[in-house]
Amino acid sequence: MQMPLLAKPMDGACGHSPRRPSFDARLGREARKFTYCVHKDEQDRLSPAVRNVEIANAEACKLACARSRPAAGTVAAFNQVAAGDEKDSRMKIVRVAQPAAIDQLRISAADPRPPQPGEVMVRVRATSLNYHDLLVVNGGIPTPPGRIPMSDGAGEVLEVGPPLPDAPRDPSCIFKPGDLVMSTFFRHWHDGEPTAVKCGAVYGESIDGYACEIATVPATSLTKAPAGLTALEAATLPCAALTAWRALVVQGGVKAGDTVLVQGSGGVSVFALQIAKAVGATVIATSSSDEKLQRLLALGADHGINYKATPKWGAAARSLTDGRGVDHVVEIGGAGTLNQSITACRVGGHIAMIGVLTGREGEVSTVRLLANQIRLQGVMVGSRADQLAMVRAFEACRIKPIVDASFALEDMGQAFRHQMSGSHFGKISVAVD
Protein backbone atom coordinates (compact mmCIF):
# COMPACT_ATOMS: atom_id res chain seq x y z
CA MET A 1 0.00 0.00 0.00
CA GLN A 2 1.38 3.42 -0.93
CA MET A 3 0.73 5.86 1.89
CA PRO A 4 -0.54 9.33 0.96
CA LEU A 5 1.99 12.13 1.04
CA LEU A 6 1.05 15.09 3.19
CA ALA A 7 1.37 18.50 1.61
CA LYS A 8 3.11 19.84 4.70
CA PRO A 9 4.34 18.41 8.00
CA MET A 10 1.75 18.14 10.74
CA ASP A 11 2.23 19.91 14.04
CA GLY A 12 2.49 17.75 17.14
CA ALA A 13 4.39 17.17 20.34
CA CYS A 14 7.87 15.98 19.42
CA GLY A 15 10.58 14.19 21.35
CA HIS A 16 13.06 15.19 18.63
CA SER A 17 11.39 18.20 17.03
CA PRO A 18 12.12 18.54 13.32
CA ARG A 19 12.15 22.34 13.48
CA ARG A 20 15.46 23.80 12.34
CA PRO A 21 17.22 25.80 15.09
CA SER A 22 18.45 29.31 14.65
CA PHE A 23 22.09 29.87 13.67
CA ASP A 24 22.12 33.58 14.64
CA ALA A 25 24.30 33.85 17.74
CA ARG A 26 22.91 37.30 18.48
CA LEU A 27 19.46 35.99 19.34
CA GLY A 28 18.55 36.15 22.99
CA ARG A 29 17.71 33.13 25.10
CA GLU A 30 13.96 33.63 24.71
CA ALA A 31 14.19 33.78 20.93
CA ARG A 32 16.28 30.60 20.82
CA LYS A 33 13.70 28.94 23.02
CA PHE A 34 11.14 29.34 20.22
CA THR A 35 12.97 26.86 18.02
CA TYR A 36 13.04 24.07 20.57
CA CYS A 37 9.50 24.35 21.89
CA VAL A 38 7.85 20.95 22.04
CA HIS A 39 4.25 22.14 22.02
CA LYS A 40 2.81 24.73 19.68
CA ASP A 41 1.01 26.43 22.55
CA GLU A 42 4.42 27.16 24.09
CA GLN A 43 5.30 29.14 20.95
CA ASP A 44 2.08 31.10 21.25
CA ARG A 45 3.02 32.22 24.77
CA LEU A 46 6.17 33.95 23.50
CA SER A 47 6.01 37.67 22.88
CA PRO A 48 5.17 38.89 19.35
CA ALA A 49 8.55 40.61 19.17
CA VAL A 50 10.36 37.36 19.80
CA ARG A 51 8.26 35.54 17.23
CA ASN A 52 9.00 38.22 14.65
CA VAL A 53 12.74 37.98 15.36
CA GLU A 54 12.62 34.20 15.01
CA ILE A 55 10.70 34.36 11.73
CA ALA A 56 13.19 36.84 10.28
CA ASN A 57 16.07 34.75 11.54
CA ALA A 58 14.62 31.59 10.02
CA GLU A 59 14.54 33.27 6.62
CA ALA A 60 18.17 34.30 7.09
CA CYS A 61 19.03 30.72 8.01
CA LYS A 62 17.46 29.43 4.82
CA LEU A 63 19.55 31.84 2.78
CA ALA A 64 22.72 30.96 4.67
CA CYS A 65 22.08 27.25 4.28
CA ALA A 66 21.53 27.67 0.56
CA ARG A 67 24.98 29.31 0.26
CA SER A 68 26.92 26.85 2.38
CA ARG A 69 27.47 23.14 2.81
CA PRO A 70 27.50 21.40 6.18
CA ALA A 71 30.71 19.75 7.34
CA ALA A 72 31.48 16.21 6.26
CA GLY A 73 30.40 13.53 8.70
CA THR A 74 27.24 15.40 9.67
CA VAL A 75 23.75 15.45 8.21
CA ALA A 76 25.35 16.32 4.84
CA ALA A 77 26.00 12.63 4.31
CA PHE A 78 22.27 12.01 4.55
CA ASN A 79 21.36 15.00 2.38
CA GLN A 80 23.74 14.13 -0.44
CA VAL A 81 22.97 10.43 -0.55
CA ALA A 82 19.22 10.48 0.10
CA ALA A 83 18.20 13.68 -1.62
CA GLY A 84 21.07 14.98 -3.76
CA ASP A 85 22.95 18.22 -3.22
CA GLU A 86 20.48 20.47 -5.00
CA LYS A 87 17.23 18.76 -3.92
CA ASP A 88 15.04 19.16 -0.88
CA SER A 89 17.09 17.74 1.99
CA ARG A 90 14.17 17.19 4.35
CA MET A 91 13.81 13.76 5.88
CA LYS A 92 10.89 11.40 5.49
CA ILE A 93 8.80 10.69 8.57
CA VAL A 94 5.64 8.74 9.32
CA ARG A 95 2.98 10.38 11.46
CA VAL A 96 -0.25 9.04 12.96
CA ALA A 97 -3.18 11.16 11.89
CA GLN A 98 -6.45 11.34 13.80
CA PRO A 99 -8.54 9.35 14.35
CA ALA A 100 -5.66 6.93 14.78
CA ALA A 101 -5.76 3.84 12.57
CA ILE A 102 -3.37 1.87 10.40
CA ASP A 103 -4.90 3.56 7.35
CA GLN A 104 -4.18 6.91 8.98
CA LEU A 105 -0.39 6.54 8.80
CA ARG A 106 0.92 9.43 6.73
CA ILE A 107 4.30 10.03 5.09
CA SER A 108 5.47 13.60 5.57
CA ALA A 109 8.70 15.59 5.48
CA ALA A 110 10.61 17.69 7.98
CA ASP A 111 13.99 19.30 8.50
CA PRO A 112 16.42 17.32 10.67
CA ARG A 113 17.31 19.05 13.92
CA PRO A 114 21.02 19.47 14.68
CA PRO A 115 22.09 18.11 18.07
CA GLN A 116 22.25 20.38 21.08
CA PRO A 117 24.48 19.80 24.15
CA GLY A 118 24.13 16.21 25.33
CA GLU A 119 22.35 15.09 22.14
CA VAL A 120 23.18 12.81 19.23
CA MET A 121 21.88 12.89 15.68
CA VAL A 122 21.25 9.39 14.29
CA ARG A 123 20.61 8.27 10.73
CA VAL A 124 17.87 5.75 11.47
CA ARG A 125 18.31 2.65 9.33
CA ALA A 126 15.60 0.43 10.79
CA THR A 127 12.80 0.16 13.29
CA SER A 128 10.80 -2.87 14.42
CA LEU A 129 7.21 -3.58 15.39
CA ASN A 130 6.00 -4.31 18.91
CA TYR A 131 2.49 -4.76 20.27
CA HIS A 132 2.92 -1.38 21.94
CA ASP A 133 3.43 0.24 18.52
CA LEU A 134 0.31 -1.43 17.17
CA LEU A 135 -1.69 0.05 20.05
CA VAL A 136 -0.34 3.50 19.19
CA VAL A 137 -1.14 3.37 15.48
CA ASN A 138 -4.62 1.88 15.93
CA GLY A 139 -5.60 4.30 18.71
CA GLY A 140 -5.43 1.82 21.60
CA ILE A 141 -2.96 4.20 23.24
CA PRO A 142 -4.11 7.80 22.68
CA THR A 143 -1.48 10.18 21.32
CA PRO A 144 -1.55 13.77 20.05
CA PRO A 145 -2.25 14.25 16.33
CA GLY A 146 0.87 13.86 14.23
CA ARG A 147 2.78 11.61 16.60
CA ILE A 148 5.78 9.87 15.02
CA PRO A 149 5.36 6.22 16.11
CA MET A 150 7.78 3.34 16.84
CA SER A 151 9.74 2.90 20.07
CA ASP A 152 12.60 0.92 18.52
CA GLY A 153 15.26 2.35 16.26
CA ALA A 154 18.82 1.63 15.15
CA GLY A 155 21.28 3.35 12.86
CA GLU A 156 24.60 5.12 12.70
CA VAL A 157 25.59 8.31 14.46
CA LEU A 158 25.79 11.30 12.12
CA GLU A 159 26.72 14.05 14.53
CA VAL A 160 27.35 14.49 18.25
CA GLY A 161 26.48 17.66 20.13
CA PRO A 162 28.84 19.20 22.68
CA PRO A 163 28.83 17.71 26.18
CA LEU A 164 26.47 19.09 28.76
CA PRO A 165 28.25 21.65 30.93
CA ASP A 166 29.35 20.33 34.33
CA ALA A 167 27.82 16.90 33.63
CA PRO A 168 29.87 13.81 34.57
CA ARG A 169 31.12 11.92 31.52
CA ASP A 170 29.56 8.47 31.33
CA PRO A 171 31.70 6.35 28.98
CA SER A 172 28.58 4.50 27.80
CA CYS A 173 27.15 7.83 26.57
CA ILE A 174 30.17 8.80 24.48
CA PHE A 175 29.52 8.25 20.78
CA LYS A 176 31.25 9.20 17.56
CA PRO A 177 30.06 9.49 13.95
CA GLY A 178 29.69 6.08 12.39
CA ASP A 179 28.84 4.21 15.62
CA LEU A 180 25.95 1.76 15.24
CA VAL A 181 23.53 2.63 18.03
CA MET A 182 20.05 1.63 19.12
CA SER A 183 17.33 3.37 21.08
CA THR A 184 16.09 2.87 24.61
CA PHE A 185 12.37 2.37 25.22
CA PHE A 186 12.13 4.89 28.08
CA ARG A 187 13.71 8.30 27.82
CA HIS A 188 14.38 8.78 31.54
CA TRP A 189 14.82 5.30 33.02
CA HIS A 190 18.59 5.16 33.06
CA ASP A 191 19.10 2.76 35.95
CA GLY A 192 17.70 1.57 39.28
CA GLU A 193 14.14 0.60 40.01
CA PRO A 194 11.26 1.88 37.86
CA THR A 195 9.31 4.92 39.01
CA ALA A 196 6.44 6.87 37.49
CA VAL A 197 8.85 9.62 36.47
CA LYS A 198 11.42 7.27 34.95
CA CYS A 199 8.75 5.47 32.94
CA GLY A 200 6.81 8.59 32.04
CA ALA A 201 8.32 9.27 28.60
CA VAL A 202 8.12 6.52 25.96
CA TYR A 203 9.40 6.95 22.43
CA GLY A 204 6.66 6.63 19.84
CA GLU A 205 3.97 7.32 22.43
CA SER A 206 4.39 10.31 24.74
CA ILE A 207 7.28 11.62 22.62
CA ASP A 208 8.10 11.13 18.96
CA GLY A 209 9.59 7.82 17.94
CA TYR A 210 11.76 6.33 15.21
CA ALA A 211 9.55 6.16 12.10
CA CYS A 212 11.83 8.74 10.54
CA GLU A 213 15.08 8.97 8.61
CA ILE A 214 16.92 11.09 11.19
CA ALA A 215 16.35 11.32 14.94
CA THR A 216 18.04 13.72 17.32
CA VAL A 217 17.83 12.43 20.90
CA PRO A 218 19.73 12.63 24.19
CA ALA A 219 22.85 10.46 24.33
CA THR A 220 21.31 8.82 27.40
CA SER A 221 18.53 7.49 25.14
CA LEU A 222 20.99 5.40 23.13
CA THR A 223 23.35 2.48 23.60
CA LYS A 224 25.75 0.93 21.16
CA ALA A 225 24.37 -2.08 19.33
CA PRO A 226 25.89 -5.52 19.93
CA ALA A 227 28.94 -6.10 17.74
CA GLY A 228 28.21 -8.23 14.69
CA LEU A 229 24.59 -7.18 14.25
CA THR A 230 23.17 -5.18 11.37
CA ALA A 231 21.00 -2.13 12.01
CA LEU A 232 17.97 -4.17 10.94
CA GLU A 233 18.79 -6.78 13.59
CA ALA A 234 19.73 -4.27 16.28
CA ALA A 235 16.42 -2.44 15.84
CA THR A 236 14.59 -5.53 17.13
CA LEU A 237 16.25 -5.44 20.56
CA PRO A 238 15.22 -2.35 22.61
CA CYS A 239 11.68 -3.46 23.49
CA ALA A 240 11.23 -7.21 22.88
CA ALA A 241 14.71 -8.49 23.69
CA LEU A 242 15.10 -6.26 26.74
CA THR A 243 11.70 -7.36 28.04
CA ALA A 244 12.77 -11.01 27.78
CA TRP A 245 16.14 -10.19 29.36
CA ARG A 246 14.64 -8.39 32.32
CA ALA A 247 11.94 -11.05 32.80
CA LEU A 248 14.41 -13.94 32.94
CA VAL A 249 17.76 -12.50 34.01
CA VAL A 250 17.14 -9.31 36.00
CA GLN A 251 13.93 -10.30 37.78
CA GLY A 252 13.98 -14.07 37.35
CA GLY A 253 17.63 -14.83 38.04
CA VAL A 254 17.54 -17.67 35.50
CA LYS A 255 20.49 -20.05 35.70
CA ALA A 256 21.81 -23.24 34.16
CA GLY A 257 19.55 -26.18 34.92
CA ASP A 258 16.36 -24.11 35.29
CA THR A 259 13.29 -24.86 33.19
CA VAL A 260 11.67 -22.00 31.29
CA LEU A 261 8.21 -22.02 29.66
CA VAL A 262 7.73 -19.64 26.73
CA GLN A 263 4.42 -18.98 24.98
CA GLY A 264 4.13 -18.61 21.24
CA SER A 265 6.68 -17.52 18.66
CA GLY A 266 6.55 -13.73 18.76
CA GLY A 267 9.51 -11.48 19.40
CA VAL A 268 9.63 -11.64 23.20
CA SER A 269 9.08 -15.41 23.31
CA VAL A 270 11.79 -16.15 20.75
CA PHE A 271 14.25 -13.88 22.54
CA ALA A 272 13.35 -15.56 25.85
CA LEU A 273 14.09 -18.94 24.28
CA GLN A 274 17.47 -17.74 23.00
CA ILE A 275 18.43 -16.17 26.34
CA ALA A 276 17.35 -19.23 28.32
CA LYS A 277 19.36 -21.58 26.12
CA ALA A 278 22.38 -19.26 26.31
CA VAL A 279 22.50 -19.67 30.11
CA GLY A 280 21.96 -23.43 29.96
CA ALA A 281 18.27 -23.70 30.83
CA THR A 282 15.74 -26.20 29.53
CA VAL A 283 12.99 -24.62 27.43
CA ILE A 284 9.40 -25.75 26.93
CA ALA A 285 7.69 -23.87 24.10
CA THR A 286 3.99 -23.65 23.29
CA SER A 287 2.31 -22.74 20.02
CA SER A 288 -0.92 -23.36 18.13
CA SER A 289 1.09 -24.30 15.03
CA ASP A 290 3.00 -27.57 14.63
CA GLU A 291 5.10 -25.89 11.95
CA LYS A 292 6.13 -23.13 14.34
CA LEU A 293 6.81 -25.68 17.06
CA GLN A 294 9.28 -27.37 14.71
CA ARG A 295 11.00 -24.04 14.17
CA LEU A 296 11.14 -23.42 17.93
CA LEU A 297 12.67 -26.87 18.44
CA ALA A 298 15.21 -26.16 15.70
CA LEU A 299 16.07 -22.92 17.46
CA GLY A 300 16.89 -24.82 20.67
CA ALA A 301 13.66 -25.53 22.53
CA ASP A 302 13.79 -28.89 24.30
CA HIS A 303 10.04 -29.60 24.25
CA GLY A 304 7.06 -28.32 22.29
CA ILE A 305 3.35 -28.34 23.19
CA ASN A 306 0.54 -27.49 20.78
CA TYR A 307 -1.87 -25.66 23.08
CA LYS A 308 -4.80 -26.12 20.72
CA ALA A 309 -4.34 -29.87 20.62
CA THR A 310 -3.55 -29.88 24.37
CA PRO A 311 -5.83 -27.32 26.08
CA LYS A 312 -4.47 -28.27 29.52
CA TRP A 313 -0.94 -27.45 28.47
CA GLY A 314 -0.01 -26.32 31.98
CA ALA A 315 -0.31 -29.89 33.25
CA ALA A 316 1.51 -31.17 30.16
CA ALA A 317 4.41 -28.79 30.87
CA ARG A 318 4.54 -29.88 34.51
CA SER A 319 4.68 -33.53 33.44
CA LEU A 320 7.80 -32.76 31.38
CA THR A 321 9.54 -31.77 34.64
CA ASP A 322 8.67 -35.04 36.42
CA GLY A 323 5.89 -33.24 38.25
CA ARG A 324 8.09 -30.56 39.84
CA GLY A 325 6.94 -27.68 37.66
CA VAL A 326 8.83 -25.08 35.67
CA ASP A 327 11.00 -22.43 37.31
CA HIS A 328 10.03 -19.54 35.04
CA VAL A 329 7.09 -18.68 32.81
CA VAL A 330 7.26 -15.84 30.29
CA GLU A 331 3.54 -15.02 30.29
CA ILE A 332 2.38 -13.12 27.21
CA GLY A 333 -1.29 -14.14 27.10
CA GLY A 334 -2.63 -12.54 30.25
CA ALA A 335 -6.01 -13.49 31.70
CA GLY A 336 -6.69 -16.25 29.20
CA THR A 337 -3.46 -18.18 29.84
CA LEU A 338 -2.43 -17.23 33.36
CA ASN A 339 -4.19 -20.11 35.12
CA GLN A 340 -2.43 -22.62 32.88
CA SER A 341 0.87 -20.90 33.68
CA ILE A 342 0.12 -21.23 37.40
CA THR A 343 -0.51 -24.95 36.87
CA ALA A 344 2.82 -25.32 35.07
CA CYS A 345 4.82 -23.37 37.68
CA ARG A 346 6.68 -25.05 40.55
CA VAL A 347 6.28 -24.16 44.20
CA GLY A 348 8.25 -20.95 44.65
CA GLY A 349 8.46 -20.41 40.92
CA HIS A 350 8.34 -17.19 38.95
CA ILE A 351 5.83 -15.92 36.38
CA ALA A 352 6.82 -12.80 34.43
CA MET A 353 3.65 -11.10 33.14
CA ILE A 354 4.69 -9.22 30.03
CA GLY A 355 1.57 -9.24 27.84
CA VAL A 356 -2.22 -9.32 27.80
CA LEU A 357 -2.86 -10.73 24.33
CA THR A 358 -5.79 -12.90 25.47
CA GLY A 359 -7.52 -10.25 27.57
CA ARG A 360 -7.00 -7.62 30.22
CA GLU A 361 -9.31 -9.08 32.83
CA GLY A 362 -10.36 -12.55 33.94
CA GLU A 363 -10.56 -15.04 36.78
CA VAL A 364 -7.23 -15.97 38.33
CA SER A 365 -6.59 -18.78 40.78
CA THR A 366 -5.19 -16.60 43.54
CA VAL A 367 -5.41 -19.48 46.00
CA ARG A 368 -2.90 -21.50 44.00
CA LEU A 369 -0.64 -18.47 43.68
CA LEU A 370 -0.68 -18.19 47.46
CA ALA A 371 -0.45 -21.90 48.29
CA ASN A 372 2.43 -22.49 45.88
CA GLN A 373 4.16 -19.22 46.82
CA ILE A 374 4.50 -18.26 43.16
CA ARG A 375 5.96 -14.87 42.40
CA LEU A 376 3.88 -13.08 39.76
CA GLN A 377 5.53 -9.91 38.49
CA GLY A 378 4.67 -7.47 35.75
CA VAL A 379 7.56 -6.59 33.45
CA MET A 380 7.55 -3.54 31.19
CA VAL A 381 10.80 -3.52 29.20
CA GLY A 382 13.78 -2.29 31.30
CA SER A 383 16.28 0.46 32.06
CA ARG A 384 19.24 1.68 30.02
CA ALA A 385 21.55 -0.10 32.47
CA ASP A 386 19.64 -3.33 31.81
CA GLN A 387 20.08 -2.75 28.10
CA LEU A 388 23.83 -2.27 28.44
CA ALA A 389 24.06 -5.58 30.31
CA MET A 390 21.96 -7.28 27.64
CA VAL A 391 24.21 -5.94 24.88
CA ARG A 392 27.27 -7.42 26.60
CA ALA A 393 25.51 -10.78 26.95
CA PHE A 394 24.33 -10.84 23.33
CA GLU A 395 27.89 -10.13 22.19
CA ALA A 396 29.39 -12.82 24.43
CA CYS A 397 26.77 -15.43 23.49
CA ARG A 398 26.51 -14.32 19.84
CA ILE A 399 22.73 -14.19 19.96
CA LYS A 400 21.25 -13.21 16.60
CA PRO A 401 17.69 -11.88 16.35
CA ILE A 402 15.20 -13.78 14.21
CA VAL A 403 13.69 -11.37 11.68
CA ASP A 404 10.57 -12.78 10.03
CA ALA A 405 10.02 -10.03 7.44
CA SER A 406 11.13 -6.54 6.55
CA PHE A 407 9.07 -3.75 5.00
CA ALA A 408 9.87 -0.31 3.58
CA LEU A 409 9.00 2.79 5.57
CA GLU A 410 6.31 3.63 3.01
CA ASP A 411 4.77 0.19 3.59
CA MET A 412 4.54 0.39 7.37
CA GLY A 413 0.80 -0.21 7.19
CA GLN A 414 1.46 -3.55 5.51
CA ALA A 415 3.95 -4.41 8.25
CA PHE A 416 1.29 -3.87 10.92
CA ARG A 417 -1.22 -5.95 8.99
CA HIS A 418 1.34 -8.75 8.84
CA GLN A 419 1.75 -8.42 12.60
CA MET A 420 -2.02 -8.58 13.13
CA SER A 421 -2.24 -11.78 11.06
CA GLY A 422 -0.21 -13.60 13.70
CA SER A 423 1.67 -15.52 11.04
CA HIS A 424 5.10 -14.11 11.87
CA PHE A 425 7.89 -15.93 13.67
CA GLY A 426 10.20 -13.63 15.63
CA LYS A 427 10.34 -9.96 14.77
CA ILE A 428 9.00 -7.76 11.98
CA SER A 429 11.28 -4.93 10.86
CA VAL A 430 10.94 -1.76 8.81
CA ALA A 431 13.95 -0.64 6.78
CA VAL A 432 14.38 3.14 6.70
CA ASP A 433 16.37 3.64 3.48
N, C-alpha and C positions, 0 to 999 in steps of 0.2 A: 504494500500500500504506500503510495506517495503522499506524504503529509503536506497539507497546504502551507504555503509560505506567507508569513505575515508581512504586511506592508511596512510595518515599523515595529521595533521592540516594544513589548508590553511592560508597563511599570509594575513593580512588585518588590516586596521585601527581599533583599539579597544578602547572602552570606559573603559573596565575593562580587560586589556590585560592578557591572560592566561599564559604569560611567568613567570617562577619561578624566584623570586629575589635572589640575592646573599646573603649568610649568612656570608661571610667573612668580619669581621669588619675592616680588614686592607685595604680593597679596597678604593681607592680614590673616590672623588665625581664623576669624569668623568666616571670611570668604573661602578659605581653604576647606573649612568644615562642610561647605555646601556640596563639594564634590564627593565626599565620602558618606553623606547621609544615607542611611539604610531605608528609611521610610520617606515617601514623598511629603507627608505632612510635616516632617522635620524641615524640609526645604521651605515650605510655606511659612514657617515661623520665623525665618530669617528676615532681616530688614530689606525693604525694596532696594536700598542703595547697594547692599551686599549682592543681591541677586543680579542687579545691573552690572556690577563689576565682574561677577563670575561669567555672565553671558558674553560680555565684551572680551574677557580673557579667553573664553573657550574659542571664540572666533580667531583670536590671535594664535592660539595653540594649533588650530587647524592649518593656518597659513604656515606656521613654523614647521609643522610636521610635513607639509607638502614640499618644503624646501630642504629637508634634511633626512638622513637615514639613521635609524637606530643602530647602536653598536652591535657588532657581531656577537653571537652567543645569547642574544636576548630574544624578544618577541619578533625581531626581524626574520629569524630563521623560519618562524611560522608564516609570517606574511609573504615571504618570497616563495616558499614552497607551496603553500596552500592557495594563495591568491594571486601571486605574481606581483612584481614591483609596482606596476602602474594601476593595479586593480584595487577594488575595495578590500581593505585588509581586515574587516570585521570578522569576528569568529561566528561560527554556527552554534546555536543553542537550541535546546528543546524546552518549551514551557508548557505548563498545564493550564489550559484555559478553564473558564467556568461556564456551566457546571462541570466539575471534573469528571472525565471519562476517558477511556483509551482513545476514543475517536476525537477527543479534544486536545490531544498532544499537537503542539504547533512548533514548526521550525521557524526560528527567527534569527536575527543577527544583532551583534553588539560589539562595542569596542572592548578589547582586553584592558584590564586595569593593571598598571605597573605596580610592583610590590612596594609596600611601605615598610618602615622598620619592623623587623620581626616576621615579615611575610615572605612567601615564596610563590613565584609564578610557575605553573606546571602546564606543559603541553599534554593534555589528557589524551591518552591513546585508547583507553577502553574503560568501560564500566560494566557492571553485572547486575542481574536482576535478583531481588529478594522479595519475599512476601510483603515486607514493609513497603517496598517501592510500589508494588501492585496496589496496596491500600491507598497510597498517595495519589496515584494516577486515576484510580476509579472513584475517588471521593470518600473512601472509607476512613481516611485521616484527613480532616479539613485543613486546607492550606490557603494562603492568600492567592488571588488571581495572579497568574504569571510565574508561579513558582517553578524553578528549575529542579526537576526531580533527580533521583538516584543518589544513594548514600555512598556507594563504592566508586572508586576511581583510581586509575594508575596511569603513569606516564613519566616523561622525563622532565627534569627541572630545566626551565628556560632562563630564569633570572632570580637572583636572591637579593632581597632588600637588606639595608644596613641593619646591624644588630640593634635591639632595643637598648636605650641608654640605661646603664646601671643594672642591667639584668644579668644574672649569672649565666655563663655559657654552658649549656647542656650539650655534650658531644653528640647525643642522638638527634639533636635539632640543628646540626650543622650540615648544610647541603651545598652542593656545587652544581653548576650547569652540567647537564648530561646524566646526573644521578637518576636511576629508576626508583620512583617513590610510589607509595600508595596511601590512600586516605585513611583517616580514623572515622569511626561511626559517630562518636560524640565529639563536639568541639572542645568541651571543657573538662572532660574526665581524663585527666592525665595519669593519675595513679590513685592508690588507696581505695577505700570503700566507696560505693556509689552513693550519691546524695541527689536531692532534687535539683540543686544548682548544677552539679557536674553533668547530669543527664538531661539538662534542660534545653540544649541546642543540638539538634540532629540534622546532619546534612541531607538535603533533599526533602526536608519536612519543615522544620521551623526556620531553617536558613537554606539558601540555594545549594543545590547539589552538583553532580558531576556529569550531567547530560549536556556537555559543552566542550568546545575544543580547547579552551584555555581557562584555568581556574587559578585565582590568586587567593591564597589562604594562609593562615598563620603556620609557621614552621612546626608548631606544637600539634598541628592537625595532620601531620604526615609522619611516616616512617619509611625507611628504605625497604624496598621489596626484597624477598629472599633471593640470594644469588642463584642464577641458573633459570629463573622464571622469566617468561615474556611478560609484557605489560598486560596482554589479554588474560594470562593466567593469574598474575598478581592482583588484578582487579576483582577476582572472585573471593579474595581472602578477608577483607576488613569486616564484613558482617557475618557471613556463614561460617567461615573457618574459625574466626575468633570466638563465636558463640560455642562451637563444638569444643574448642580449646578450654574456654573458661568452664564449661559444663563438666568436662572430664578431668582436666588437670588442675585448674585453679580451685574450683569448688569441690570436685569429686576426689581429688588425690589418687587418680587411677594409677595402678602399678602392675608390673609383670605378674601374671597369674590370675588377675581379676577377670571377671566375665562381664561383658558390656552388651546390652541389648539396644540395637538401633532400629528405628522405624522408617521404612520406606527408603527411597533412593534419591531424595532431593539433596540440595547442597550441604545442609548441616549434617544430615545422616551419613553421607558419603565421607565428609571430612572427619566425622566422629569415628567411622570405621578405620580410616587411615591412621588417625592419631592413636586409637586403641591398639592397632596392630604394631605401630611403631614402638610402643612401650612394652609389648609382649603380652597383651591381654587376649583373651578369647572373645570372639564376637559372634553374637546371634543376630541375624538380620531378618526383618519381616518385610513382606511386600505382597501386593495383590497380583503380581505378575510373575509367573514362573521364569519368563525370559529375563526379567530384571534380577530375580534371585540368582540366576546363573551368572550374571555379570557381577553381582555382589560377592558371590563365592570366588569368582576369578580374581576379584580385587583383594581377596584375603579373608573374607568372612568364613568362619568355621562351620556355621550351621545356618540354614535358611528355613523360614516358615512362611507359607502362603496363608495370610490371615483371612482370606475369603474361604479357602478350603478348610481352614482350621479356625473357626470363630473364637474358640477358647485358647488362643495362642499364648496367653499368659501361663497357663498350666503346661502347655507344650514346651515353652522356654524353660520353666522350672525343671521339667523332667530331664532336660539336656544337661542339667547341673547335678544330677543324682538327687534331686529333691531339695537341694540347699537353697536355690534361688540365685538370681544374678546380683552382682555387686552394684551395677550402675545401669540406669535406664535413661536414654536420651529421648524424652517424651515430646513429640511434636504434634500429637493429635489433640490433646486437651481433654475435654469432658468425655468424649466418645471412646477414648482409649485408656484413660487413666486407671480405671479399675482393673483392666487386664495387666497394666504395668505393675500395679500393686501386687497382683497375684504372682507375677514373675519375680518380684524383688525379694531378696533374702531378708531375714531379721537383721535390722541395723543397716540395711542397704540405702542407696541414694537414688532418688529420681530427680533429674534436672528437667524442669518444665520450661520448654523453650518455644512452644507453639500451641496454637488453639485451632488447628485446621478442621477439627471435627465439631467445633462448637465452643462457645464461651462460657456456657453454664451447663450444669448437669449434676446428677447424683454421684457422690463420691463416698466410698467406703471408709469413712474417717475412723471407724472402729479398728479396721485392720491396719491403717496407718499407725494408730496409737499402739495397738497390741504388738505389732512387729517392729515398733520403734524406727520406722522408715523416715528418712529425712527427705522431705519434698521441698525443693527450692526453685523459685523462678530465676531464670537467667536471661538477661537482655544484653547480648554482646559482651563488651568488656572495655577496660581502660587502655590507654596508650601504652602503659607499662606492660600490661598483659600482651598487647600486640607485639611489642619488642621481644618478649620472651618467646612468643609463638614463632616469630621470624627466625630466631636462632635455632629453634627446634626443627622447623621445616628445612632449614639449610643443613643441619646435622643429619637429619633422617632422609633428606632428599625426597620429601613429599611433593608430588606433583598434582595440582588440581585436575579434576576431571571436567572438561568443558564439553557439554552436550552439543551446543550449537552457538553460532555467532551471527549477529545481524548488524546491518549498517545503522548508523544513527538515524537516518531518515526512515528506517523500517522498525523503529522501536515499538510501534503498535503491534507489529507482527510478533516481535519477541515476547511481548506480554501475552498475546493470544496463545503462543506456544507454551508459555508457563501455565496458563489457565487450563490447557488441555491435559496437563498431568502426565504427558508422555515422555518428558525429559528425564535424563539420568545424570545427576550431578548438577553443574551450573550452566546457566545461559548467559552469554556475554554479548555486549554491544561494542563493536569496533568504532572508534571515533577517528576516522581518517580524513 
